[in-house]
Amino acid sequence: MFRRAFWFTAGAAAGVWATTKVNNKLKQLTPESLAAQAANRAVDAGHRVREFALDVRAGMIQREHELAEALGTHADPDPELPAQRRRPAIGRAPRTLPSHSYNRNEDH
């Protein structure tokens, strides 16, 4: 009797766990979710490219100073990087990731 109850409970728990896993994976593979993931990755890639460009520019200015010192020419005393913009150039605020997962069934 207890053996049957144990295996019945174990099977029910495994079924619930598997159903939950499959539903979560299906939610991740909806077109809306895939589009949001792609957009977030594109925005992140843009931020990384921008940081790389700023690092390259800072290194370029530093190297120009080193070369100017080595050659004895000092045309610009200390050119600085332009100040960062408060808003993105395209006029939108940067997108942040939602703090909770999106559930399509909540709208119904």
ROFI-11810 format. One record per residue: residue number from 1; residue in three letters; x, y, z of N, C-alpha, C, O in turn. Coordinates in steps of 0.1 Angstrom, whole numbers, plus 5000, padded with zeros to 4 digits. Example, Ala and Ser with C-alpha at 12.3 -4.5 7.8 and 13.67 -1.06 7.14 Angstrom:
2
<domar resi="1" resn="ALA" n_c1="5132" n_c2="4943" n_c3="5078" ca_c1="5123" ca_c2="4955" ca_c3="5078" c_c1="5132" c_c2="4967" c_c3="5078" o_c1="5142" o_c2="4967" o_c3="5085"/>
<domar resi="2" resn="SER" n_c1="5128" n_c2="4978" n_c3="5071" ca_c1="5137" ca_c2="4989" ca_c3="5071" c_c1="5129" c_c2="5000" c_c3="5079" o_c1="5134" o_c2="5011" o_c3="5080"/>
//
This chain:
108
<domar resi="1" resn="MET" n_c1="5008" n_c2="4988" n_c3="5000" ca_c1="5000" ca_c2="5000" ca_c3="5000" c_c1="5009" c_c2="5013" c_c3="5000" o_c1="5007" o_c2="5022" o_c3="4992"/>
<domar resi="2" resn="PHE" n_c1="5018" n_c2="5013" n_c3="5009" ca_c1="5027" ca_c2="5025" ca_c3="5010" c_c1="5036" c_c2="5026" c_c3="4997" o_c1="5039" o_c2="5037" o_c3="4993"/>
<domar resi="3" resn="ARG" n_c1="5040" n_c2="5014" n_c3="4992" ca_c1="5048" ca_c2="5014" ca_c3="4980" c_c1="5041" c_c2="5020" c_c3="4969" o_c1="5046" o_c2="5028" o_c3="4961"/>
<domar resi="4" resn="ARG" n_c1="5028" n_c2="5016" n_c3="4967" ca_c1="5020" ca_c2="5022" ca_c3="4956" c_c1="5018" c_c2="5037" c_c3="4958" o_c1="5019" o_c2="5045" o_c3="4948"/>
<domar resi="5" resn="ALA" n_c1="5015" n_c2="5041" n_c3="4970" ca_c1="5013" ca_c2="5055" ca_c3="4972" c_c1="5026" c_c2="5063" c_c3="4970" o_c1="5026" o_c2="5074" o_c3="4964"/>
<domar resi="6" resn="PHE" n_c1="5038" n_c2="5057" n_c3="4973" ca_c1="5050" ca_c2="5064" ca_c3="4971" c_c1="5053" c_c2="5066" c_c3="4956" o_c1="5056" o_c2="5077" o_c3="4951"/>
<domar resi="7" resn="TRP" n_c1="5051" n_c2="5055" n_c3="4948" ca_c1="5053" ca_c2="5056" ca_c3="4934" c_c1="5043" c_c2="5065" c_c3="4927" o_c1="5046" o_c2="5072" o_c3="4917"/>
<domar resi="8" resn="PHE" n_c1="5031" n_c2="5065" n_c3="4931" ca_c1="5021" ca_c2="5074" ca_c3="4926" c_c1="5025" c_c2="5088" c_c3="4928" o_c1="5024" o_c2="5096" o_c3="4919"/>
<domar resi="9" resn="THR" n_c1="5029" n_c2="5091" n_c3="4940" ca_c1="5033" ca_c2="5105" ca_c3="4943" c_c1="5045" c_c2="5109" c_c3="4936" o_c1="5046" o_c2="5120" o_c3="4931"/>
<domar resi="10" resn="ALA" n_c1="5055" n_c2="5100" n_c3="4934" ca_c1="5067" ca_c2="5103" ca_c3="4927" c_c1="5064" c_c2="5105" c_c3="4912" o_c1="5070" o_c2="5114" o_c3="4906"/>
<domar resi="11" resn="GLY" n_c1="5055" n_c2="5097" n_c3="4906" ca_c1="5051" ca_c2="5099" ca_c3="4892" c_c1="5044" c_c2="5112" c_c3="4890" o_c1="5046" o_c2="5119" o_c3="4880"/>
<domar resi="12" resn="ALA" n_c1="5035" n_c2="5116" n_c3="4900" ca_c1="5028" ca_c2="5129" ca_c3="4898" c_c1="5037" c_c2="5140" c_c3="4899" o_c1="5036" o_c2="5150" o_c3="4892"/>
<domar resi="13" resn="ALA" n_c1="5047" n_c2="5139" n_c3="4909" ca_c1="5057" ca_c2="5150" ca_c3="4910" c_c1="5065" c_c2="5152" c_c3="4897" o_c1="5068" o_c2="5163" o_c3="4893"/>
<domar resi="14" resn="ALA" n_c1="5069" n_c2="5140" n_c3="4892" ca_c1="5077" ca_c2="5141" ca_c3="4879" c_c1="5069" c_c2="5147" c_c3="4868" o_c1="5074" o_c2="5154" o_c3="4860"/>
<domar resi="15" resn="GLY" n_c1="5056" n_c2="5143" n_c3="4867" ca_c1="5048" ca_c2="5149" ca_c3="4857" c_c1="5046" c_c2="5164" c_c3="4858" o_c1="5046" o_c2="5171" o_c3="4848"/>
<domar resi="16" resn="VAL" n_c1="5044" n_c2="5169" n_c3="4870" ca_c1="5043" ca_c2="5183" ca_c3="4873" c_c1="5056" c_c2="5190" c_c3="4869" o_c1="5056" o_c2="5201" o_c3="4862"/>
<domar resi="17" resn="TRP" n_c1="5067" n_c2="5184" n_c3="4873" ca_c1="5080" ca_c2="5190" ca_c3="4870" c_c1="5082" c_c2="5191" c_c3="4855" o_c1="5087" o_c2="5201" o_c3="4850"/>
<domar resi="18" resn="ALA" n_c1="5080" n_c2="5180" n_c3="4848" ca_c1="5082" ca_c2="5180" ca_c3="4833" c_c1="5073" c_c2="5190" c_c3="4826" o_c1="5077" o_c2="5197" o_c3="4817"/>
<domar resi="19" resn="THR" n_c1="5060" n_c2="5190" n_c3="4831" ca_c1="5051" ca_c2="5200" ca_c3="4824" c_c1="5055" c_c2="5214" c_c3="4826" o_c1="5054" o_c2="5222" o_c3="4817"/>
<domar resi="20" resn="THR" n_c1="5060" n_c2="5217" n_c3="4838" ca_c1="5065" ca_c2="5231" ca_c3="4841" c_c1="5077" c_c2="5234" c_c3="4832" o_c1="5078" o_c2="5245" o_c3="4827"/>
<domar resi="21" resn="LYS" n_c1="5086" n_c2="5225" n_c3="4831" ca_c1="5098" ca_c2="5227" ca_c3="4823" c_c1="5094" c_c2="5229" c_c3="4808" o_c1="5099" o_c2="5238" o_c3="4802"/>
<domar resi="22" resn="VAL" n_c1="5085" n_c2="5221" n_c3="4803" ca_c1="5081" ca_c2="5222" ca_c3="4789" c_c1="5074" c_c2="5236" c_c3="4787" o_c1="5076" o_c2="5242" o_c3="4777"/>
<domar resi="23" resn="ASN" n_c1="5065" n_c2="5240" n_c3="4796" ca_c1="5058" ca_c2="5252" ca_c3="4794" c_c1="5067" c_c2="5264" c_c3="4795" o_c1="5066" o_c2="5274" o_c3="4787"/>
<domar resi="24" resn="ASN" n_c1="5077" n_c2="5264" n_c3="4804" ca_c1="5087" ca_c2="5275" ca_c3="4804" c_c1="5095" c_c2="5276" c_c3="4791" o_c1="5098" o_c2="5286" o_c3="4786"/>
<domar resi="25" resn="LYS" n_c1="5099" n_c2="5264" n_c3="4786" ca_c1="5107" ca_c2="5264" ca_c3="4773" c_c1="5098" c_c2="5269" c_c3="4762" o_c1="5103" o_c2="5277" o_c3="4753"/>
<domar resi="26" resn="LEU" n_c1="5085" n_c2="5265" n_c3="4761" ca_c1="5076" ca_c2="5270" ca_c3="4751" c_c1="5074" c_c2="5285" c_c3="4752" o_c1="5073" o_c2="5292" o_c3="4741"/>
<domar resi="27" resn="LYS" n_c1="5074" n_c2="5291" n_c3="4764" ca_c1="5072" ca_c2="5305" ca_c3="4765" c_c1="5085" c_c2="5312" c_c3="4760" o_c1="5084" o_c2="5323" o_c3="4754"/>
<domar resi="28" resn="GLN" n_c1="5097" n_c2="5306" n_c3="4762" ca_c1="5109" ca_c2="5312" ca_c3="4757" c_c1="5110" c_c2="5312" c_c3="4742" o_c1="5117" o_c2="5320" o_c3="4736"/>
<domar resi="29" resn="LEU" n_c1="5103" n_c2="5303" n_c3="4735" ca_c1="5103" ca_c2="5301" ca_c3="4721" c_c1="5092" c_c2="5308" c_c3="4713" o_c1="5091" o_c2="5305" o_c3="4701"/>
<domar resi="30" resn="THR" n_c1="5084" n_c2="5316" n_c3="4720" ca_c1="5073" ca_c2="5323" ca_c3="4713" c_c1="5080" c_c2="5334" c_c3="4704" o_c1="5091" o_c2="5339" o_c3="4708"/>
<domar resi="31" resn="PRO" n_c1="5074" n_c2="5338" n_c3="4693" ca_c1="5079" ca_c2="5348" ca_c3="4685" c_c1="5082" c_c2="5361" c_c3="4692" o_c1="5092" o_c2="5368" o_c3="4690"/>
<domar resi="32" resn="GLU" n_c1="5073" n_c2="5365" n_c3="4701" ca_c1="5075" ca_c2="5378" ca_c3="4709" c_c1="5087" c_c2="5377" c_c3="4718" o_c1="5095" o_c2="5386" o_c3="4719"/>
<domar resi="33" resn="SER" n_c1="5089" n_c2="5365" n_c3="4724" ca_c1="5100" ca_c2="5364" ca_c3="4733" c_c1="5113" c_c2="5363" c_c3="4725" o_c1="5123" o_c2="5369" o_c3="4730"/>
<domar resi="34" resn="LEU" n_c1="5113" n_c2="5357" n_c3="4714" ca_c1="5125" ca_c2="5356" ca_c3="4706" c_c1="5129" c_c2="5370" c_c3="4701" o_c1="5141" o_c2="5374" o_c3="4700"/>
<domar resi="35" resn="ALA" n_c1="5119" n_c2="5378" n_c3="4697" ca_c1="5121" ca_c2="5391" ca_c3="4692" c_c1="5127" c_c2="5400" c_c3="4703" o_c1="5136" o_c2="5408" o_c3="4701"/>
<domar resi="36" resn="ALA" n_c1="5121" n_c2="5399" n_c3="4715" ca_c1="5126" ca_c2="5406" ca_c3="4726" c_c1="5141" c_c2="5403" c_c3="4730" o_c1="5149" o_c2="5411" o_c3="4732"/>
<domar resi="37" resn="GLN" n_c1="5144" n_c2="5390" n_c3="4729" ca_c1="5157" ca_c2="5385" ca_c3="4732" c_c1="5167" c_c2="5391" c_c3="4722" o_c1="5178" o_c2="5395" o_c3="4725"/>
<domar resi="38" resn="ALA" n_c1="5163" n_c2="5390" n_c3="4709" ca_c1="5172" ca_c2="5395" ca_c3="4698" c_c1="5174" c_c2="5410" c_c3="4700" o_c1="5185" o_c2="5415" o_c3="4698"/>
<domar resi="39" resn="ALA" n_c1="5163" n_c2="5418" n_c3="4703" ca_c1="5165" ca_c2="5432" ca_c3="4705" c_c1="5174" c_c2="5435" c_c3="4716" o_c1="5182" o_c2="5444" o_c3="4715"/>
<domar resi="40" resn="ASN" n_c1="5172" n_c2="5428" n_c3="4727" ca_c1="5181" ca_c2="5430" ca_c3="4739" c_c1="5196" c_c2="5427" c_c3="4736" o_c1="5205" o_c2="5435" o_c3="4740"/>
<domar resi="41" resn="ARG" n_c1="5198" n_c2="5417" n_c3="4728" ca_c1="5212" ca_c2="5413" ca_c3="4724" c_c1="5217" c_c2="5424" c_c3="4715" o_c1="5229" o_c2="5427" o_c3="4716"/>
<domar resi="42" resn="ALA" n_c1="5209" n_c2="5429" n_c3="4706" ca_c1="5214" ca_c2="5439" ca_c3="4697" c_c1="5217" c_c2="5452" c_c3="4704" o_c1="5228" o_c2="5458" o_c3="4701"/>
<domar resi="43" resn="VAL" n_c1="5209" n_c2="5456" n_c3="4714" ca_c1="5212" ca_c2="5468" ca_c3="4722" c_c1="5225" c_c2="5466" c_c3="4730" o_c1="5233" o_c2="5475" o_c3="4731"/>
<domar resi="44" resn="ASP" n_c1="5227" n_c2="5454" n_c3="4736" ca_c1="5239" ca_c2="5451" ca_c3="4743" c_c1="5251" c_c2="5451" c_c3="4734" o_c1="5261" o_c2="5456" o_c3="4738"/>
<domar resi="45" resn="ALA" n_c1="5250" n_c2="5446" n_c3="4722" ca_c1="5261" ca_c2="5446" ca_c3="4713" c_c1="5264" c_c2="5461" c_c3="4709" o_c1="5276" o_c2="5464" o_c3="4708"/>
<domar resi="46" resn="GLY" n_c1="5254" n_c2="5469" n_c3="4708" ca_c1="5257" ca_c2="5483" ca_c3="4705" c_c1="5264" c_c2="5490" c_c3="4716" o_c1="5273" o_c2="5498" o_c3="4714"/>
<domar resi="47" resn="HIS" n_c1="5260" n_c2="5487" n_c3="4729" ca_c1="5267" ca_c2="5493" ca_c3="4740" c_c1="5282" c_c2="5488" c_c3="4741" o_c1="5291" o_c2="5496" o_c3="4744"/>
<domar resi="48" resn="ARG" n_c1="5284" n_c2="5476" n_c3="4738" ca_c1="5298" ca_c2="5471" ca_c3="4738" c_c1="5306" c_c2="5477" c_c3="4727" o_c1="5318" o_c2="5481" o_c3="4729"/>
<domar resi="49" resn="VAL" n_c1="5300" n_c2="5479" n_c3="4715" ca_c1="5308" ca_c2="5486" ca_c3="4704" c_c1="5311" c_c2="5500" c_c3="4708" o_c1="5322" o_c2="5505" o_c3="4705"/>
<domar resi="50" resn="ARG" n_c1="5301" n_c2="5507" n_c3="4714" ca_c1="5304" ca_c2="5521" ca_c3="4718" c_c1="5315" c_c2="5521" c_c3="4729" o_c1="5323" o_c2="5530" o_c3="4728"/>
<domar resi="51" resn="GLU" n_c1="5315" n_c2="5512" n_c3="4738" ca_c1="5325" ca_c2="5512" ca_c3="4748" c_c1="5339" c_c2="5509" c_c3="4742" o_c1="5349" o_c2="5516" o_c3="4746"/>
<domar resi="52" resn="PHE" n_c1="5339" n_c2="5500" n_c3="4732" ca_c1="5351" ca_c2="5497" ca_c3="4725" c_c1="5356" c_c2="5510" c_c3="4718" o_c1="5368" o_c2="5513" o_c3="4718"/>
<domar resi="53" resn="ALA" n_c1="5347" n_c2="5517" n_c3="4711" ca_c1="5351" ca_c2="5529" ca_c3="4704" c_c1="5357" c_c2="5539" c_c3="4713" o_c1="5367" o_c2="5546" o_c3="4710"/>
<domar resi="54" resn="LEU" n_c1="5351" n_c2="5541" n_c3="4725" ca_c1="5356" ca_c2="5551" ca_c3="4734" c_c1="5370" c_c2="5546" c_c3="4740" o_c1="5378" o_c2="5555" o_c3="4742"/>
<domar resi="55" resn="ASP" n_c1="5371" n_c2="5534" n_c3="4742" ca_c1="5385" ca_c2="5529" ca_c3="4746" c_c1="5395" c_c2="5531" c_c3="4736" o_c1="5406" o_c2="5535" o_c3="4739"/>
<domar resi="56" resn="VAL" n_c1="5392" n_c2="5528" n_c3="4723" ca_c1="5401" ca_c2="5530" ca_c3="4712" c_c1="5405" c_c2="5545" c_c3="4711" o_c1="5416" o_c2="5548" o_c3="4709"/>
<domar resi="57" resn="ARG" n_c1="5395" n_c2="5553" n_c3="4712" ca_c1="5398" ca_c2="5568" ca_c3="4712" c_c1="5407" c_c2="5573" c_c3="4723" o_c1="5416" o_c2="5581" o_c3="4721"/>
<domar resi="58" resn="ALA" n_c1="5404" n_c2="5568" n_c3="4735" ca_c1="5412" ca_c2="5572" ca_c3="4747" c_c1="5427" c_c2="5567" c_c3="4745" o_c1="5436" o_c2="5574" o_c3="4747"/>
<domar resi="59" resn="GLY" n_c1="5428" n_c2="5554" n_c3="4740" ca_c1="5441" ca_c2="5549" ca_c3="4737" c_c1="5448" c_c2="5557" c_c3="4726" o_c1="5461" o_c2="5559" o_c3="4726"/>
<domar resi="60" resn="MET" n_c1="5441" n_c2="5561" n_c3="4716" ca_c1="5447" ca_c2="5569" ca_c3="4705" c_c1="5452" c_c2="5583" c_c3="4710" o_c1="5463" o_c2="5587" o_c3="4706"/>
<domar resi="61" resn="ILE" n_c1="5444" n_c2="5589" n_c3="4719" ca_c1="5448" ca_c2="5602" ca_c3="4724" c_c1="5461" c_c2="5600" c_c3="4733" o_c1="5470" o_c2="5608" o_c3="4733"/>
<domar resi="62" resn="GLN" n_c1="5461" n_c2="5590" n_c3="4741" ca_c1="5472" ca_c2="5587" ca_c3="4750" c_c1="5485" c_c2="5584" c_c3="4741" o_c1="5496" o_c2="5590" o_c3="4744"/>
<domar resi="63" resn="ARG" n_c1="5483" n_c2="5577" n_c3="4730" ca_c1="5495" ca_c2="5574" ca_c3="4722" c_c1="5499" c_c2="5586" c_c3="4715" o_c1="5511" o_c2="5588" o_c3="4713"/>
<domar resi="64" resn="GLU" n_c1="5490" n_c2="5595" n_c3="4711" ca_c1="5494" ca_c2="5608" ca_c3="4704" c_c1="5502" c_c2="5616" c_c3="4714" o_c1="5512" o_c2="5623" o_c3="4710"/>
<domar resi="65" resn="HIS" n_c1="5498" n_c2="5616" n_c3="4727" ca_c1="5506" ca_c2="5624" ca_c3="4737" c_c1="5520" c_c2="5618" c_c3="4738" o_c1="5530" o_c2="5625" o_c3="4739"/>
<domar resi="66" resn="GLU" n_c1="5521" n_c2="5605" n_c3="4739" ca_c1="5534" ca_c2="5598" ca_c3="4740" c_c1="5543" c_c2="5602" c_c3="4728" o_c1="5555" o_c2="5604" o_c3="4730"/>
<domar resi="67" resn="LEU" n_c1="5537" n_c2="5601" n_c3="4716" ca_c1="5545" ca_c2="5605" ca_c3="4704" c_c1="5549" c_c2="5619" c_c3="4704" o_c1="5560" o_c2="5623" o_c3="4700"/>
<domar resi="68" resn="ALA" n_c1="5540" n_c2="5628" n_c3="4708" ca_c1="5543" ca_c2="5642" ca_c3="4709" c_c1="5554" c_c2="5645" c_c3="4718" o_c1="5563" o_c2="5653" o_c3="4716"/>
<domar resi="69" resn="GLU" n_c1="5554" n_c2="5638" n_c3="4730" ca_c1="5565" ca_c2="5640" ca_c3="4740" c_c1="5578" c_c2="5635" c_c3="4734" o_c1="5589" o_c2="5641" o_c3="4735"/>
<domar resi="70" resn="ALA" n_c1="5578" n_c2="5623" n_c3="4727" ca_c1="5590" ca_c2="5617" ca_c3="4722" c_c1="5596" c_c2="5626" c_c3="4711" o_c1="5608" o_c2="5627" o_c3="4709"/>
<domar resi="71" resn="LEU" n_c1="5587" n_c2="5633" n_c3="4703" ca_c1="5592" ca_c2="5641" ca_c3="4692" c_c1="5594" c_c2="5656" c_c3="4696" o_c1="5600" o_c2="5663" o_c3="4688"/>
<domar resi="72" resn="GLY" n_c1="5589" n_c2="5659" n_c3="4708" ca_c1="5591" ca_c2="5673" ca_c3="4713" c_c1="5581" c_c2="5682" c_c3="4707" o_c1="5583" o_c2="5695" o_c3="4708"/>
<domar resi="73" resn="THR" n_c1="5570" n_c2="5678" n_c3="4702" ca_c1="5559" ca_c2="5687" ca_c3="4697" c_c1="5547" c_c2="5685" c_c3="4706" o_c1="5543" o_c2="5674" o_c3="4709"/>
<domar resi="74" resn="HIS" n_c1="5542" n_c2="5696" n_c3="4710" ca_c1="5530" ca_c2="5696" ca_c3="4719" c_c1="5519" c_c2="5705" c_c3="4713" o_c1="5518" o_c2="5717" o_c3="4717"/>
<domar resi="75" resn="ALA" n_c1="5512" n_c2="5701" n_c3="4703" ca_c1="5502" ca_c2="5709" ca_c3="4696" c_c1="5490" c_c2="5711" c_c3="4705" o_c1="5486" o_c2="5723" o_c3="4707"/>
<domar resi="76" resn="ASP" n_c1="5484" n_c2="5701" n_c3="4710" ca_c1="5473" ca_c2="5702" ca_c3="4719" c_c1="5478" c_c2="5698" c_c3="4733" o_c1="5483" o_c2="5687" o_c3="4735"/>
<domar resi="77" resn="PRO" n_c1="5475" n_c2="5707" n_c3="4743" ca_c1="5480" ca_c2="5703" ca_c3="4757" c_c1="5473" c_c2="5691" c_c3="4762" o_c1="5480" o_c2="5682" o_c3="4768"/>
<domar resi="78" resn="ASP" n_c1="5460" n_c2="5690" n_c3="4761" ca_c1="5453" ca_c2="5678" ca_c3="4767" c_c1="5439" c_c2="5677" c_c3="4761" o_c1="5429" o_c2="5681" o_c3="4767"/>
<domar resi="79" resn="PRO" n_c1="5437" n_c2="5672" n_c3="4748" ca_c1="5424" ca_c2="5671" ca_c3="4743" c_c1="5416" c_c2="5660" c_c3="4751" o_c1="5422" o_c2="5650" o_c3="4754"/>
<domar resi="80" resn="GLU" n_c1="5404" n_c2="5663" n_c3="4754" ca_c1="5395" ca_c2="5654" ca_c3="4761" c_c1="5385" c_c2="5647" c_c3="4753" o_c1="5382" o_c2="5652" o_c3="4742"/>
<domar resi="81" resn="LEU" n_c1="5380" n_c2="5636" n_c3="4757" ca_c1="5369" ca_c2="5630" ca_c3="4750" c_c1="5356" c_c2="5639" c_c3="4752" o_c1="5355" o_c2="5645" o_c3="4762"/>
<domar resi="82" resn="PRO" n_c1="5348" n_c2="5638" n_c3="4742" ca_c1="5335" ca_c2="5646" ca_c3="4743" c_c1="5327" c_c2="5640" c_c3="4755" o_c1="5328" o_c2="5628" o_c3="4758"/>
<domar resi="83" resn="ALA" n_c1="5319" n_c2="5649" n_c3="4761" ca_c1="5311" ca_c2="5645" ca_c3="4772" c_c1="5300" c_c2="5635" c_c3="4767" o_c1="5295" o_c2="5636" o_c3="4756"/>
<domar resi="84" resn="GLN" n_c1="5297" n_c2="5626" n_c3="4775" ca_c1="5286" ca_c2="5616" ca_c3="4771" c_c1="5273" c_c2="5623" c_c3="4771" o_c1="5270" o_c2="5632" o_c3="4778"/>
<domar resi="85" resn="ARG" n_c1="5265" n_c2="5618" n_c3="4761" ca_c1="5251" ca_c2="5623" ca_c3="4760" c_c1="5243" c_c2="5618" c_c3="4771" o_c1="5244" o_c2="5607" o_c3="4776"/>
<domar resi="86" resn="ARG" n_c1="5233" n_c2="5627" n_c3="4775" ca_c1="5224" ca_c2="5622" ca_c3="4786" c_c1="5213" c_c2="5614" c_c3="4780" o_c1="5208" o_c2="5605" o_c3="4786"/>
<domar resi="87" resn="ARG" n_c1="5210" n_c2="5616" n_c3="4767" ca_c1="5200" ca_c2="5608" ca_c3="4760" c_c1="5206" c_c2="5601" c_c3="4748" o_c1="5215" o_c2="5607" o_c3="4742"/>
<domar resi="88" resn="PRO" n_c1="5201" n_c2="5590" n_c3="4744" ca_c1="5206" ca_c2="5584" ca_c3="4731" c_c1="5203" c_c2="5592" c_c3="4719" o_c1="5194" o_c2="5601" o_c3="4720"/>
<domar resi="89" resn="ALA" n_c1="5211" n_c2="5591" n_c3="4709" ca_c1="5210" ca_c2="5599" ca_c3="4697" c_c1="5196" c_c2="5597" c_c3="4690" o_c1="5192" o_c2="5606" o_c3="4683"/>
<domar resi="90" resn="ILE" n_c1="5190" n_c2="5585" n_c3="4691" ca_c1="5178" ca_c2="5583" ca_c3="4684" c_c1="5166" c_c2="5588" c_c3="4692" o_c1="5154" o_c2="5586" o_c3="4687"/>
<domar resi="91" resn="GLY" n_c1="5168" n_c2="5594" n_c3="4704" ca_c1="5157" ca_c2="5600" ca_c3="4711" c_c1="5149" c_c2="5591" c_c3="4720" o_c1="5138" o_c2="5595" o_c3="4725"/>
<domar resi="92" resn="ARG" n_c1="5153" n_c2="5579" n_c3="4722" ca_c1="5146" ca_c2="5570" ca_c3="4731" c_c1="5155" c_c2="5567" c_c3="4744" o_c1="5167" o_c2="5568" o_c3="4743"/>
<domar resi="93" resn="ALA" n_c1="5148" n_c2="5565" n_c3="4755" ca_c1="5155" ca_c2="5561" ca_c3="4767" c_c1="5161" c_c2="5547" c_c3="4765" o_c1="5154" o_c2="5539" o_c3="4758"/>
<domar resi="94" resn="PRO" n_c1="5172" n_c2="5543" n_c3="4771" ca_c1="5177" ca_c2="5530" ca_c3="4769" c_c1="5167" c_c2="5520" c_c3="4775" o_c1="5161" o_c2="5522" o_c3="4786"/>
<domar resi="95" resn="ARG" n_c1="5166" n_c2="5509" n_c3="4768" ca_c1="5157" ca_c2="5498" ca_c3="4772" c_c1="5163" c_c2="5490" c_c3="4783" o_c1="5174" o_c2="5486" o_c3="4783"/>
<domar resi="96" resn="THR" n_c1="5155" n_c2="5488" n_c3="4793" ca_c1="5159" ca_c2="5479" ca_c3="4804" c_c1="5152" c_c2="5466" c_c3="4804" o_c1="5141" o_c2="5465" o_c3="4799"/>
<domar resi="97" resn="LEU" n_c1="5158" n_c2="5456" n_c3="4809" ca_c1="5151" ca_c2="5443" ca_c3="4810" c_c1="5140" c_c2="5443" c_c3="4820" o_c1="5141" o_c2="5449" o_c3="4831"/>
<domar resi="98" resn="PRO" n_c1="5129" n_c2="5436" n_c3="4817" ca_c1="5118" ca_c2="5436" ca_c3="4827" c_c1="5123" c_c2="5428" c_c3="4839" o_c1="5131" o_c2="5419" o_c3="4839"/>
<domar resi="99" resn="SER" n_c1="5117" n_c2="5432" n_c3="4851" ca_c1="5121" ca_c2="5426" ca_c3="4863" c_c1="5114" c_c2="5412" c_c3="4865" o_c1="5117" o_c2="5405" o_c3="4874"/>
<domar resi="100" resn="HIS" n_c1="5103" n_c2="5410" n_c3="4857" ca_c1="5096" ca_c2="5397" ca_c3="4859" c_c1="5094" c_c2="5391" c_c3="4845" o_c1="5095" o_c2="5398" o_c3="4835"/>
<domar resi="101" resn="SER" n_c1="5091" n_c2="5379" n_c3="4844" ca_c1="5090" ca_c2="5372" ca_c3="4831" c_c1="5076" c_c2="5375" c_c3="4826" o_c1="5066" o_c2="5377" o_c3="4834"/>
<domar resi="102" resn="TYR" n_c1="5074" n_c2="5376" n_c3="4813" ca_c1="5062" ca_c2="5379" ca_c3="4807" c_c1="5053" c_c2="5367" c_c3="4806" o_c1="5058" o_c2="5356" o_c3="4802"/>
<domar resi="103" resn="ASN" n_c1="5041" n_c2="5368" n_c3="4810" ca_c1="5032" ca_c2="5356" ca_c3="4809" c_c1="5020" c_c2="5360" c_c3="4801" o_c1="5012" o_c2="5369" o_c3="4804"/>
<domar resi="104" resn="ARG" n_c1="5019" n_c2="5354" n_c3="4789" ca_c1="5008" ca_c2="5357" ca_c3="4780" c_c1="4995" c_c2="5355" c_c3="4785" o_c1="4985" o_c2="5362" o_c3="4782"/>
<domar resi="105" resn="ASN" n_c1="4993" n_c2="5345" n_c3="4794" ca_c1="4980" ca_c2="5342" ca_c3="4800" c_c1="4975" c_c2="5352" c_c3="4810" o_c1="4963" o_c2="5351" o_c3="4813"/>
<domar resi="106" resn="GLU" n_c1="4983" n_c2="5361" n_c3="4814" ca_c1="4979" ca_c2="5371" ca_c3="4823" c_c1="4969" c_c2="5382" c_c3="4817" o_c1="4961" o_c2="5388" o_c3="4823"/>
<domar resi="107" resn="ASP" n_c1="4970" n_c2="5383" n_c3="4804" ca_c1="4962" ca_c2="5393" ca_c3="4796" c_c1="4948" c_c2="5388" c_c3="4794" o_c1="4939" o_c2="5396" o_c3="4791"/>
<domar resi="108" resn="HIS" n_c1="4945" n_c2="5375" n_c3="4796" ca_c1="4932" ca_c2="5370" ca_c3="4793" c_c1="4923" c_c2="5368" c_c3="4806" o_c1="4912" o_c2="5364" o_c3="4805"/>
//
